[in-house]
Amino acid sequence: MELEEYVDHLRDRVDAAVLASHGRREQLRAEILADHPDLGARIRRPPPGTMRWARHLLRTGTVS
């Protein structure tokens, strides 16, 4: 494949990959919650301070 052709269709491939990833995530979530219905009540969003700390680690390259 020529570089120009590759670059021309890059956005379409990335968009399709993101949509597929979201679909798989939803499918796995449904399967896991079907086997463990109480698990959904135990999953919570981290507090804002913890999210800031995690973002800092990601930006510094400490975590990937």
Rosetta constraint file for C-alpha pairs under 8 A:
AtomPair CA 1 CA 5 HARMONIC 6.64 0.50
AtomPair CA 1 CA 6 HARMONIC 6.52 0.50
AtomPair CA 2 CA 6 HARMONIC 6.23 0.50
AtomPair CA 3 CA 7 HARMONIC 6.13 0.50
AtomPair CA 4 CA 8 HARMONIC 5.99 0.50
AtomPair CA 5 CA 9 HARMONIC 6.43 0.50
AtomPair CA 6 CA 10 HARMONIC 6.07 0.50
AtomPair CA 7 CA 11 HARMONIC 7.86 0.50
AtomPair CA 9 CA 13 HARMONIC 6.37 0.50
AtomPair CA 10 CA 14 HARMONIC 6.17 0.50
AtomPair CA 11 CA 15 HARMONIC 6.05 0.50
AtomPair CA 12 CA 16 HARMONIC 6.13 0.50
AtomPair CA 13 CA 17 HARMONIC 6.10 0.50
AtomPair CA 14 CA 18 HARMONIC 6.17 0.50
AtomPair CA 15 CA 19 HARMONIC 6.25 0.50
AtomPair CA 16 CA 20 HARMONIC 6.11 0.50
AtomPair CA 17 CA 21 HARMONIC 6.07 0.50
AtomPair CA 18 CA 22 HARMONIC 6.23 0.50
AtomPair CA 19 CA 23 HARMONIC 6.22 0.50
AtomPair CA 20 CA 24 HARMONIC 6.21 0.50
AtomPair CA 21 CA 25 HARMONIC 6.14 0.50
AtomPair CA 22 CA 26 HARMONIC 6.25 0.50
AtomPair CA 23 CA 27 HARMONIC 6.20 0.50
AtomPair CA 24 CA 28 HARMONIC 6.08 0.50
AtomPair CA 25 CA 29 HARMONIC 6.05 0.50
AtomPair CA 26 CA 30 HARMONIC 6.16 0.50
AtomPair CA 27 CA 31 HARMONIC 6.25 0.50
AtomPair CA 28 CA 32 HARMONIC 6.03 0.50
AtomPair CA 29 CA 33 HARMONIC 6.01 0.50
AtomPair CA 30 CA 34 HARMONIC 6.00 0.50
AtomPair CA 31 CA 35 HARMONIC 6.53 0.50
AtomPair CA 32 CA 36 HARMONIC 6.09 0.50
AtomPair CA 32 CA 37 HARMONIC 7.99 0.50
AtomPair CA 33 CA 37 HARMONIC 4.78 0.50
AtomPair CA 33 CA 38 HARMONIC 7.56 0.50
AtomPair CA 33 CA 39 HARMONIC 6.52 0.50
AtomPair CA 33 CA 40 HARMONIC 6.68 0.50
AtomPair CA 38 CA 42 HARMONIC 7.14 0.50
AtomPair CA 39 CA 43 HARMONIC 6.72 0.50
AtomPair CA 46 CA 50 HARMONIC 6.09 0.50
AtomPair CA 46 CA 51 HARMONIC 6.32 0.50
AtomPair CA 47 CA 51 HARMONIC 6.43 0.50
AtomPair CA 48 CA 52 HARMONIC 6.24 0.50
AtomPair CA 49 CA 53 HARMONIC 6.27 0.50
AtomPair CA 50 CA 54 HARMONIC 6.16 0.50
AtomPair CA 51 CA 55 HARMONIC 6.11 0.50
AtomPair CA 52 CA 56 HARMONIC 6.16 0.50
AtomPair CA 53 CA 57 HARMONIC 6.38 0.50
AtomPair CA 54 CA 58 HARMONIC 6.30 0.50
AtomPair CA 55 CA 59 HARMONIC 6.16 0.50
AtomPair CA 56 CA 60 HARMONIC 6.20 0.50
AtomPair CA 57 CA 61 HARMONIC 6.25 0.50
AtomPair CA 57 CA 62 HARMONIC 5.20 0.50
AtomPair CA 57 CA 63 HARMONIC 5.76 0.50
AtomPair CA 58 CA 62 HARMONIC 6.15 0.50
AtomPair CA 58 CA 63 HARMONIC 5.19 0.50
AtomPair CA 58 CA 64 HARMONIC 6.26 0.50
